[in-house]
Amino acid sequence: SLVVPACDYVIDEASDWSNINSSNYRVFCIAPGNYTSVGTIRLTANGSPGSERWIVYKDGSAPTSQHPYTLSPDKRAIIHGMYLGNASYWVIDRLTLDSAGASAVLLTGGASHNVFNKVDAYNFKEGIYIQHGSDYNTVQNSTLHDQVLTDRAAIGINSWDISKPNPDSRHTRILDNEIWNVTDAIQL
């Protein structure tokens, strides 16, 4: 079980996401709401070992152990998707991703040491895709389901473009996830 640090910044409306890469904050607590209008959240800032950056669902009425899949839609923190381009040491905890046919999460360009815990992703083209030297990432206790495209995977570790520097992704951990109604659960 993860120990969530105290919140530095609360996101409770769409405009608050503009501060997600600010060096002034490290722990972003997300109130229930639908934030899909923001589009894909682009993470570019880095945490460090012992000072990871967090995006965590926070609702005083829901136990912190409760998975977002079990919550009613009005109690979830729903985003469209995430892009981590060389962004490392992030912990994403208890978010819902309704990707409307796009990629739910893309880790690329060396995005490493990130943890996705209790994420509920659905309605995606690609679930969580890890590529181009993005190492030591973890996907755990998550649900990935109801894919809209039939040639992609719920979790993909991709090194298809060998022209890129560091095409391989190493040391990915995939633990205790539930995956259903997809073409491929895990694709290497």
Contact map, one row per residue, 1 for C-alpha under 8 A:
11100000000000000000000000000000000000000000000000000000000000000000000000000000000000000000000000000000000000000000000000000000000000000000000000000000000000000000000000000000000000000000
11110000000000000000000000000000000000000000000000000000000000000000000000000000000000000000000000000000000000000000000000000000000000000000000000000000000000000000000000000000000000000000
11111000000000000000000000000000000000000000000000000000000000000000000000000000000000000000000000000000000000000000000000000000000000000000000000000000000000000000000000000000000000000000
01111100000000000000000000000000000000000000000000000001000000000000000000000000000000000000000000000000000000000000000000000000000000000000000000000000000000000000000000000000000000000000
00111110000000000000000000100000000000000000000000000000000000000000000000000000000000000000000000000000000000000000000000000000000000000000000000000000000000000000000000000000000000000000
00011111000000000000000000100000000000000000000000000000000000000000000000000000000000000000000000000000000000000000000000000000000000000000000000000000000000000000000000000000000000000000
00001111110000000000000000111000000000000000000000000000000000000000000000000000000000000000000000000000000000000000000000000000000000000000000000000000000000000000000000000000000000000000
00000111110000000000000011111000000000000000000000000000000000000000000000000000000000000000000000000000000000000000000000000000000000000000000000000000000000000000000000000000000000000000
00000011111000000000000011111000000000000000000000000000000000000000000000000000000000000000000000000000000000000000000000000000000000000000000000000000000000000000000000000000000000000000
00000011111100010000000000011110000000000000000000000000000000000000000000000000000000000000000000000000000000000000000000000000000000000000000000000000000000000000000000000000000000000000
00000000111111011000000000011110000000000000000000000000000000000000000000000000000000000000000000000000000000000000000000000000000000000000000000000000000000000000000000000000000000000000
00000000011111010000000000000111100000000000000000000000000000000000000000000000000000000000000000000000000000000000000000000000000000000000000000000000000000000000000000000000000000000000
00000000001111111000000000000000101000000000000000000000000000000000000000000000000000000000000000000000000000000000000000000000000000000000000000000000000000000000000000000000000000000000
00000000001111111000000000000000001011000000000000000000000000000000000000000000000000000000000000000000000000000000000000000000000000000000000000000000000000000000000000000000000000000000
00000000000011111100000000000000000001000000000000000000000000000000000000000000000000000000000000000000000000000000000000000000000000000000000000000000000000000000000000000000000000000000
00000000011111111111000000000000000000000000000000000000000000000000000000000000000000000000000000000000000000000000000000000000000000000000000000000000000000000000000000000000000000000000
00000000001011111111000000000000000001001000000000000000000000000000000000000000000000000000000000000000000000000000000000000000000000000000000000000000000000000000000000000000000000000000
00000000000000111111100000000000000000000000000000000000000000000000000000000000000000000000000000000000000000000000000000000000000000000000000000000000000000000000000000000000000000000000
00000000000000011111110000000000000000000000000000000000000000000000000000000000000000000000000000000000000000000000000000000000000000000000000000000000000000000000000000000000000000000000
00000000000000011111110010010000000000000010000000000000000000000000000000000000000000000000000000000000000000000000000000000000000000000000000000000000000000000000000000000000000000000000
00000000000000000111111000000000000000000011100000000000000000000000000000000000000000000000000000000000000000000000000000000000000000000000000000000000000000000000000000000000000000000000
00000000000000000011111110000000000000000000100000000000000000000000000000000000000000000000000000000000000000000000000000000000000000000000000000000000000000000000000000000000000000000000
00000000000000000000111111000000000000000000100000000000000000000000000000000000000000000000000000000000000000000000000000000000000000000000000000000000000000000000000000000000000000000000
00000000000000000000011111000000000000000000000000000000000000000000000000000000000000000000000000000000000000000000000000000000000000000000000000000000000000000000000000000000000000000000
00000001100000000001011111110000000000000000000000000000000000000000000000000000000000000000000000000000000000000000000000000000000000000000000000000000000000000000000000000000000000000000
00000001100000000000001111110000000000000000001000111100000000000000000000000000000000000000000000000000000000000000000000000000000000000000000000000000000000000000000000000000000000000000
00001111100000000000000011111000000000000000000000001111000000000000000000000000000000000000000000000000000000000000000000000000000000000000000000000000000000000000000000000000000000000000
00000011111000000001000011111100000000000000000000001111000000000000000000000000000000000000000000000000000000000000000000000000000000000000000000000000000000000000000000000000000000000000
00000011111000000000000000111110000000000000000000000111110000000000000000000000000000000000000000000000000000000000000000000000000000000000000000000000000000000000000000000000000000000000
00000000011100000000000000011111000000000000000000000011110000000000000000001000000000000000000000000000000000000000000000000000000000000000000000000000000000000000000000000000000000000000
00000000011100000000000000001111100000000000000000000000111000000000000000001000000000000000000000000000000000000000000000000000000000000000000000000000000000000000000000000000000000000000
00000000000100000000000000000111110000000000000000000000111000000000000001111100000000000000000000000000000000000000000000000000000000000000000000000000000000000000000000000000000000000000
00000000000110000000000000000011111000000000000000000000000000000000000001111100000000000000000000000000000000000000000000000000000000000000000000000000000000000000000000000000000000000000
00000000000000000000000000000001111110000000000000000000000000000000000000011110000000000000000000000000000000000000000000000000000000000000000000000000000000000000000000000000000000000000
00000000000011000000000000000000111111100000000000000000000000000000000000001111000000000000000000000000000000000000000000000000000000000000000000000000000000000000000000000000000000000000
00000000000000000000000000000000011111110000000000000000000000000000000000000111100000000000000001000000000000000000000000000000000000000000000000000000000000000000000000000000000000000000
00000000000001000000000000000000011111100000000000000000000000000000000000000001000000000000000000000000000000000000000000000000000000000000000000000000000000000000000000000000000000000000
00000000000001101000000000000000001111111000000000000000000000000000000000000011000000000000000000000000000000000000000000000000000000000000000000000000000000000000000000000000000000000000
00000000000000000000000000000000001111111000000000000000000000000000000000000011100000000000000000000000000000000000000000000000000000000000000000000000000000000000000000000000000000000000
00000000000000000000000000000000000101111100000000000000000000000000000000000011111000000000000000000000000000000000000000000000000000000000000000000000000000000000000000000000000000000000
00000000000000001000000000000000000001111110000000000000000000000000000000000011111000000000000000000000000000000000000000000000000000000000000000000000000000000000000000000000000000000000
00000000000000000000000000000000000000011111000000000000000000000000000000000000011110000000000000000000000000000000000000000000000000000000000000000000000000000000000000000000000000000000
00000000000000000001100000000000000000001111100000000000000000000000000000000000011110100000000000000000000000000000000000000000000000000000000000000000000000000000000000000000000000000000
00000000000000000000100000000000000000000111110000000000000000000000000000000000000111100000000000000000000000000000000000000000000000000000000000000000000000000000000000000000000000000000
00000000000000000000111000000000000000000011111000000000000000000000000000000000000000110000000000000000000000000000000000000000000000000000000000000000000000000000000000000000000000000000
00000000000000000000000000000000000000000001111100011000000000000000000000000000000000111100000000000000000000000000000000000000000000000000000000000000000000000000000000000000000000000000
00000000000000000000000001000000000000000000111110111000000000000000000000000000000000011100000000000000000000000000000000000000000000000000000000000000000000000000000000000000000000000000
00000000000000000000000000000000000000000000011111111000000000000000000000000000000000011000000000000000000000000000000000000000000000000000000000000000000000000000000000000000000000000000
00000000000000000000000000000000000000000000001111110000000000000000000000000000000000001000000000000000000000000000000000000000000000000000000000000000000000000000000000000000000000000000
00000000000000000000000000000000000000000000000111110000000000000000000000000000000000000000000000000000000000000000000000000000000000000000000000000000000000000000000000000000000000000000
00000000000000000000000001000000000000000000001111111000000000000000000000000000000000001000000000000000000000000000000000000000000000000000000000000000000000000000000000000000000000000000
00000000000000000000000001000000000000000000011111111100000000000000000000000000000000001110000000000000000000000000000000000000000000000000000000000000000000000000000000000000000000000000
00000000000000000000000001110000000000000000011100111110000000000000000000000000000000001110000000000000000000000000000000000000000000000000000000000000000000000000000000000000000000000000
00000000000000000000000001111000000000000000000000011111000000000000000000000000000000000111100000000000000000000000000000000000000000000000000000000000000000000000000000000000000000000000
00000000000000000000000000111100000000000000000000001111100000000000000000000000000000000111100000000000000000000000000000000000000000000000000000000000000000000000000000000000000000000000
00010000000000000000000000111100000000000000000000000111110000000000000000000000000000000011111000000000000000000000000000000000000000000000000000000000000000000000000000000000000000000000
00000000000000000000000000001111000000000000000000000011111000000000000000011000000000000000111000000000000000000000000000000000000000000000000000000000000000000000000000000000000000000000
00000000000000000000000000001111000000000000000000000001111100010000000000000000000000000000000000000000000000000000000000000000000000000000000000000000000000000000000000000000000000000000
00000000000000000000000000000011000000000000000000000000111111000000000000000000000000000000000000000000000000000000000000000000000000000000000000000000000000000000000000000000000000000000
00000000000000000000000000000000000000000000000000000000011111100000000000000000000000000000000000000000000000000000000000000000000000000000000000000000000000000000000000000000000000000000
00000000000000000000000000000000000000000000000000000000001111100000000000000000000000000000000000000000000000000000000000000000000000000000000000000000000000000000000000000000000000000000
00000000000000000000000000000000000000000000000000000000001111110100000000000000000000000000000000000000000000000000000000000000000000000000000000000000000000000000000000000000000000000000
00000000000000000000000000000000000000000000000000000000000111111100000000000000000000000000000000000000000000000000000000000000000000000000000000000000000000000000000000000000000000000000
00000000000000000000000000000000000000000000000000000000010001111100000000000000000000000000000000000000000000000000000000000000000000000000000000000000000000000000000000000000000000000000
00000000000000000000000000000000000000000000000000000000000000111110000000000000000000000000000000000000000000000000000000000000000000000000000000000000000000000000000000000000000000000000
00000000000000000000000000000000000000000000000000000000000001111111011000000000000000000000000000000000000000000000000000000000000000000000000000000000000000000000000000000000000000000000
00000000000000000000000000000000000000000000000000000000000000001111111000000000000000000000010000000000000000000000011100000000000000000000000000000000000000000000000000000000000000000000
00000000000000000000000000000000000000000000000000000000000000000111111000010000000000000000011100000000000000000000011100000000000000000000000000000000000000000000000000000000000000000000
00000000000000000000000000000000000000000000000000000000000000000011111100000000000000000000000100000000000000000000000100000000000000000000001000000000000000000000000000000000000000000000
00000000000000000000000000000000000000000000000000000000000000000111111100000000000000000000000000000000000000000000000000000000000000000000000000000000000000000000000000000000000000000000
00000000000000000000000000000000000000000000000000000000000000000111111111110000000000000000000000000000000000000000000000000000000000000000000000000000000000000000000000000000000000000000
00000000000000000000000000000000000000000000000000000000000000000000111111110000000000000000000000000000000000000000000000000000000000000000000000000000000000000000000000000000000000000000
00000000000000000000000000000000000000000000000000000000000000000000001111110000000000000000000000000000000000000000000000000000000000000000000000000000000000000000000000000000000000000000
00000000000000000000000000000001100000000000000000000000000000000000001111110000000000000000000000000000000000000000000000000000000000000000000000000000000000000000000000000000000000000000
00000000000000000000000000000001100000000000000000000000000000000000001111111000000000000000000000000000000000000000000000000000000000000000000000000000000000000000000000000000000000000000
00000000000000000000000000000001110000000000000000000000100000000001001111111100000000000000001100000000000000000000000000000000000000000000000000000000000000000000000000000000000000000000
00000000000000000000000000000111111000000000000000000000100000000000000000111110000000000000001100000000000000000000000000000000000000000000000000000000000000000000000000000000000000000000
00000000000000000000000000000001111100000000000000000000000000000000000000011111000000000000001111000000000000000000000000000000000000000000000000000000000000000000000000000000000000000000
00000000000000000000000000000000011101111000000000000000000000000000000000001111100000000000001111100000000000000000000000000000000000000000000000000000000000000000000000000000000000000000
00000000000000000000000000000000001111111000000000000000000000000000000000000111110000000000000011110001000000000000000000000000000000000000000000000000000000000000000000000000000000000000
00000000000000000000000000000000000100111000000000000000000000000000000000000011111000000000000011100111100000000000000000000000000000000000000000000000000000000000000000000000000000000000
00000000000000000000000000000000000000011110000000000000000000000000000000000001111100000000000000000001110000000000000000000000000000000000000000000000000000000000000000000000000000000000
00000000000000000000000000000000000000011110000000000000000000000000000000000000111110000000000000000000111000000000000000000000000000000000000000000000000000000000000000000000000000000000
00000000000000000000000000000000000000000111000000000000000000000000000000000000011111110000000000000000111100100000000000000000000000000000000000000000000000000000000000000000000000000000
00000000000000000000000000000000000000000111000000000000000000000000000000000000001111100000000000000000011111100000000000000000000000000000000000000000000000000000000000000000000000000000
00000000000000000000000000000000000000000001000000000000000000000000000000000000000111110000000000000000001111110000000000000000000001000000000000000000000000000000000000000000000000000000
00000000000000000000000000000000000000000011110000000000000000000000000000000000000111111100000000000000000001110000000000000000000000000000000000000000000000000000000000000000000000000000
00000000000000000000000000000000000000000000111100000000000000000000000000000000000101111100000000000000000001111100000000000000000000000000000000000000000000000000000000000000000000000000
00000000000000000000000000000000000000000000011110111000000000000000000000000000000000111110000000000000000000011110000000000000000000000000000000000000000000000000000000000000000000000000
00000000000000000000000000000000000000000000011000011110000000000000000000000000000000111111000000000000000000001110000000000000000000000000000000000000000000000000000000000000000000000000
00000000000000000000000000000000000000000000000000011111000000000000000000000000000000001111100000000000000000000111100000000000000000000000000000000000000000000000000000000000000000000000
00000000000000000000000000000000000000000000000000000111000000000000000000000000000000000111111000000000000000000111101000000000000000000000000000000000000000000000000000000000000000000000
00000000000000000000000000000000000000000000000000000111100000000000000000000000000000000011111000000000000000000001111000000000000000000000000000000000000000000000000000000000000000000000
00000000000000000000000000000000000000000000000000000001100000000011000000000000000000000001111100000000000000000000111100000000000000000000000000000000000000000000000000000000000000000000
00000000000000000000000000000000000000000000000000000001100000000001000000011110000000000001111110000000000000000000011100000000000000000000000000000000000000000000000000000000000000000000
00000000000000000000000000000000000000000000000000000000000000000001100000011110000000000000011111000000000000000000001110000000000000000000000000000000000000000000000000000000000000000000
00000000000000000000000000000000000000000000000000000000000000000000000000000111100000000000001111100001000000000000001111000000000000000000000000000000000000000000000000000000000000000000
00000000000000000000000000000000000100000000000000000000000000000000000000000111100000000000000111110001000000000000000011110000000000000000000000000000000000000000000000000000000000000000
00000000000000000000000000000000000000000000000000000000000000000000000000000011100000000000000011111111000000000000000011111000000000000000000000000000000000000000000000000000000000000000
00000000000000000000000000000000000000000000000000000000000000000000000000000001000000000000000001111100000000000000000000110000000000000000000000000000000000000000000000000000000000000000
00000000000000000000000000000000000000000000000000000000000000000000000000000000000000000000000000111110000000000000000000111000000000000000000000111000000000000000000000000000000000000000
00000000000000000000000000000000000000000000000000000000000000000000000000000000100000000000000000111111000000000000000000111100000000000000000000000000000000000000000000000000000000000000
00000000000000000000000000000000000000000000000000000000000000000000000000000000100000000000000000101111110000000000000000011111000000000000000000000000000000000000000000000000000000000000
00000000000000000000000000000000000000000000000000000000000000000000000000000001110000000000000011100111110000000000000011011111000000000000000000000000000000000000000000000000000000000000
00000000000000000000000000000000000000000000000000000000000000000000000000000000111100000000000000000011111000000000000000000111100000000000000000000000000000000000000000000000000000000000
00000000000000000000000000000000000000000000000000000000000000000000000000000000011110000000000000000011111100000000000000000001111000000000000000000000000000000000000000000000000000000000
00000000000000000000000000000000000000000000000000000000000000000000000000000000001111000000000000000000111111100000000000000001111001000000000000000000000000000000000000000000000000000000
00000000000000000000000000000000000000000000000000000000000000000000000000000000000111000000000000000000011111100000000000000000011111000000000000000000000000000000000000000000000000000000
00000000000000000000000000000000000000000000000000000000000000000000000000000000000011000000000000000000001111100000000000000000001111000000000000000000000000000000000000000000000000000000
00000000000000000000000000000000000000000000000000000000000000000000000000000000000011110000000000000000001111110000000000000000001111100000000000000000000000000000000000000000000000000000
00000000000000000000000000000000000000000000000000000000000000000000000000000000000111110000000000000000001111111100000000000000000011100000000000000000000000000000000000000000000000000000
00000000000000000000000000000000000000000000000000000000000000000000000000000000000001111000000000000000000001111100000000000000000011111000000000000000000000000000000000000000000000000000
00000000000000000000000000000000000000000000000000000000000000000000000000000000000000011100000000000000000000111110000000000000000000111100000000000000000000000000000000000000000000000000
00000000000000000000000000000000000000000000000000000000000000000000000000000000000000011111000000000000000000111111000000000000000000011100000000000000000000000000000000000000000000000000
00000000000000000000000000000000000000000000000000000000000000000000000000000000000000001111000000000000000000001111100000000000000000001111000000000000000000000000000000000000000000000000
00000000000000000000000000000000000000000000000000000000000000000000000000000000000000000011100000000000000000000111111000000000000000000111010000000000000000000000000000000000000000000000
00000000000000000000000000000000000000000000000000000000000000000000000000000000000000000011110000000000000000000011111000000000000000000011110000000000000000000000000000000000000000000000
00000000000000000000000000000000000000000000000000000000000000000011000000000000000000000000111000000000000000000001111100000000000000000001111000000000000000000000000000000000000000000000
00000000000000000000000000000000000000000000000000000000000000000011000000000000000000000001111110000000000000000001111110000000000000000000111000000000000000000000000000000000000000000000
00000000000000000000000000000000000000000000000000000000000000000011100000000000000000000000011110000000000000000000011111000000000000000000011100000000000000000000000000000000000000000000
00000000000000000000000000000000000000000000000000000000000000000000000000000000000000000000000111100001000000000000001111110010000000000000001110000000000000000000000000000000000000000000
00000000000000000000000000000000000000000000000000000000000000000000000000000000000000000000000011100001000000000000000111110010000000000000000111100000000000000000000000000000000000000000
00000000000000000000000000000000000000000000000000000000000000000000000000000000000000000000000001111100000000000000000011111000000000000000000011110000000000000000000000000000000000000000
00000000000000000000000000000000000000000000000000000000000000000000000000000000000000000000000001111111000000000000000011111110000000000000000001111000000000000000000000000000000000000000
00000000000000000000000000000000000000000000000000000000000000000000000000000000000000000000000000101111000000000000000000111110000000000000000000111101000000000000000000000000000000000000
00000000000000000000000000000000000000000000000000000000000000000000000000000000000000000000000000000111100000000000000000011111100000000000000000101001111100000000000000000000000000000000
00000000000000000000000000000000000000000000000000000000000000000000000000000000000000000000000000000011100000000000000011011111100000000000000100100000111100000000000000000000000000000000
00000000000000000000000000000000000000000000000000000000000000000000000000000000000000000000000000000011111000000000000000000111110000000000000000000000011100000000000000000000000000000000
00000000000000000000000000000000000000000000000000000000000000000000000000000000000000000000000000000000111000000000000000000111111000000000000000000000001111000000000000000000000000000000
00000000000000000000000000000000000000000000000000000000000000000000000000000000000000000000000000000000011100000000000000000001111101000000000000000000001111000000000010000000000000000000
00000000000000000000000000000000000000000000000000000000000000000000000000000000000000000000000000000000011111000000000000000000111111000000000000000000000011100000001110000000000000000000
00000000000000000000000000000000000000000000000000000000000000000000000000000000000000000000000000000000000111000000000000000000011111000000000000000000000001101001111110000000000000000000
00000000000000000000000000000000000000000000000000000000000000000000000000000000000000000000000000000000000111110000000000000000001111100000000000000000000000000000111111000000000000000000
00000000000000000000000000000000000000000000000000000000000000000000000000000000000001000000000000000000001111110000000000000000011111111000000000000000000000000000000111000000000000000000
00000000000000000000000000000000000000000000000000000000000000000000000000000000000000000000000000000000000001111000000000000000000011111000000000000000000000000000000011110000000000000000
00000000000000000000000000000000000000000000000000000000000000000000000000000000000000000000000000000000000000011100000000000000000001111100000000000000000000000000000001111000000000000000
00000000000000000000000000000000000000000000000000000000000000000000000000000000000000000000000000000000000000011110000000000000000001111110000000000000000000000000000000111000000000000000
00000000000000000000000000000000000000000000000000000000000000000000000000000000000000000000000000000000000000001111000000000000000000011111000000000000000000000000000000011110000000000000
00000000000000000000000000000000000000000000000000000000000000000000000000000000000000000000000000000000000000000011100000000000000000001111110000000000000000000000000000001110100000000000
00000000000000000000000000000000000000000000000000000000000000000000000000000000000000000000000000000000000000000011110000000000000000000111110000000000000000000000000000001111100000000000
00000000000000000000000000000000000000000000000000000000000000000000000000000000000000000000000000000000000000000000111000000000000000000011111000000000000000000000000000000011110000000000
00000000000000000000000000000000000000000000000000000000000000000000000000000000000000000000000000000000000000000001111100000000000000000011111100000000000000000000000000000001110000000000
00000000000000000000000000000000000000000000000000000000000000000000100000000000000000000000000000000000000000000000011110000000000000000000111110000000000000000000000000000000111000000000
00000000000000000000000000000000000000000000000000000000000000000000000000000000000000000000000000000000000000000000000111000010000000000000011111000000010000000000000000000000111100000000
00000000000000000000000000000000000000000000000000000000000000000000000000000000000000000000000000000000000000000000000011100000000000000000001111100000010000000000000000000000001111000000
00000000000000000000000000000000000000000000000000000000000000000000000000000000000000000000000000000000000000000000000001110000000000000000000111110000000000000000000000000000000111000000
00000000000000000000000000000000000000000000000000000000000000000000000000000000000000000000000000001000000000000000000001111110000000000000000011111100010000000000000000000000000011100000
00000000000000000000000000000000000000000000000000000000000000000000000000000000000000000000000000001000000000000000000000111000000000000000000001111100000000000000000000000000000000000000
00000000000000000000000000000000000000000000000000000000000000000000000000000000000000000000000000001000000000000000000000011100000000000000000000111111000000000000000000000000000000000000
00000000000000000000000000000000000000000000000000000000000000000000000000000000000000000000000000000000000000000000000000001000000000000000000000111111000000000000000000000000000001100000
00000000000000000000000000000000000000000000000000000000000000000000000000000000000000000000000000000000000000000000000000000000000000000000000000001111100000000000000000000000000000110000
00000000000000000000000000000000000000000000000000000000000000000000000000000000000000000000000000000000000000000000000000001100000000000000000000001111110100000000000000000000000000110000
00000000000000000000000000000000000000000000000000000000000000000000000000000000000000000000000000000000000000000000000000000110000000000000000000000011111100000000000000000000000001111110
00000000000000000000000000000000000000000000000000000000000000000000000000000000000000000000000000000000000000000000000000000111000000000000000110100001111100000000000000000000001001111110
00000000000000000000000000000000000000000000000000000000000000000000000000000000000000000000000000000000000000000000000000000111110000000000000000000000111110000000000000000000000000001110
00000000000000000000000000000000000000000000000000000000000000000000000000000000000000000000000000000000000000000000000000000111110000000000000000000001111111000000000000000000000000000111
00000000000000000000000000000000000000000000000000000000000000000000000000000000000000000000000000000000000000000000000000000000111000000000000000000000001111100000000010000000000000000111
00000000000000000000000000000000000000000000000000000000000000000000000000000000000000000000000000000000000000000000000000000000111100000000000000000000000111110000000110000000000000000011
00000000000000000000000000000000000000000000000000000000000000000000000000000000000000000000000000000000000000000000000000000000001100000000000000000000000011111100001110000000000000000000
00000000000000000000000000000000000000000000000000000000000000000000000000000000000000000000000000000000000000000000000000000000000000000000000000000000000001111100001000000000000000000000
00000000000000000000000000000000000000000000000000000000000000000000000000000000000000000000000000000000000000000000000000000000000100000000000000000000000000111111001000000000000000000000
00000000000000000000000000000000000000000000000000000000000000000000000000000000000000000000000000000000000000000000000000000000000000000000000000000000000000111111111000000000000000000000
00000000000000000000000000000000000000000000000000000000000000000000000000000000000000000000000000000000000000000000000000000000000000000000000000000000000000001111101000000000000000000000
00000000000000000000000000000000000000000000000000000000000000000000000000000000000000000000000000000000000000000000000000000000000100000000000000000000000000001111111000000000000000000000
00000000000000000000000000000000000000000000000000000000000000000000000000000000000000000000000000000000000000000000000000000000000110000000000000000000000000000111111000000000000000000000
00000000000000000000000000000000000000000000000000000000000000000000000000000000000000000000000000000000000000000000000000000000000110000000000000000000000000000101111110000000000000000000
00000000000000000000000000000000000000000000000000000000000000000000000000000000000000000000000000000000000000000000000000000000001110000000000000000000000000111111111110000000000000000000
00000000000000000000000000000000000000000000000000000000000000000000000000000000000000000000000000000000000000000000000000000000001111000000000000000000000001100000011111000000000000000000
00000000000000000000000000000000000000000000000000000000000000000000000000000000000000000000000000000000000000000000000000000000011111100000000000000000000011100000011111110000000000000000
00000000000000000000000000000000000000000000000000000000000000000000000000000000000000000000000000000000000000000000000000000000000011110000000000000000000000000000000111110000000000000000
00000000000000000000000000000000000000000000000000000000000000000000000000000000000000000000000000000000000000000000000000000000000000111000000000000000000000000000000011111000000000000000
00000000000000000000000000000000000000000000000000000000000000000000000000000000000000000000000000000000000000000000000000000000000000111100000000000000000000000000000011111100000000000000
00000000000000000000000000000000000000000000000000000000000000000000000000000000000000000000000000000000000000000000000000000000000000011111000000000000000000000000000000111110000000000000
00000000000000000000000000000000000000000000000000000000000000000000000000000000000000000000000000000000000000000000000000000000000000000111000000000000000000000000000000011111100000000000
00000000000000000000000000000000000000000000000000000000000000000000000000000000000000000000000000000000000000000000000000000000000000000111100000000000000000000000000000001111100000000000
00000000000000000000000000000000000000000000000000000000000000000000000000000000000000000000000000000000000000000000000000000000000000000001110000000000000000000000000000000111110000000000
00000000000000000000000000000000000000000000000000000000000000000000000000000000000000000000000000000000000000000000000000000000000000000011111100000000000000000000000000000111111000000000
00000000000000000000000000000000000000000000000000000000000000000000000000000000000000000000000000000000000000000000000000000000000000000000111100000000000000000000000000000001111100000000
00000000000000000000000000000000000000000000000000000000000000000000000000000000000000000000000000000000000000000000000000000000000000000000001110000000010000000000000000000000111111001000
00000000000000000000000000000000000000000000000000000000000000000000000000000000000000000000000000000000000000000000000000000000000000000000000111000000000000000000000000000000011111001000
00000000000000000000000000000000000000000000000000000000000000000000000000000000000000000000000000000000000000000000000000000000000000000000000011100000000000000000000000000000001111100000
00000000000000000000000000000000000000000000000000000000000000000000000000000000000000000000000000000000000000000000000000000000000000000000000011100100110000000000000000000000001111111000
00000000000000000000000000000000000000000000000000000000000000000000000000000000000000000000000000000000000000000000000000000000000000000000000000100111110000000000000000000000000011111000
00000000000000000000000000000000000000000000000000000000000000000000000000000000000000000000000000000000000000000000000000000000000000000000000000000011110000000000000000000000000001111110
00000000000000000000000000000000000000000000000000000000000000000000000000000000000000000000000000000000000000000000000000000000000000000000000000000000111000000000000000000000001101111110
00000000000000000000000000000000000000000000000000000000000000000000000000000000000000000000000000000000000000000000000000000000000000000000000000000000111110000000000000000000000000011111
00000000000000000000000000000000000000000000000000000000000000000000000000000000000000000000000000000000000000000000000000000000000000000000000000000000111111000000000000000000000000011111
00000000000000000000000000000000000000000000000000000000000000000000000000000000000000000000000000000000000000000000000000000000000000000000000000000000000111000000000000000000000000000111
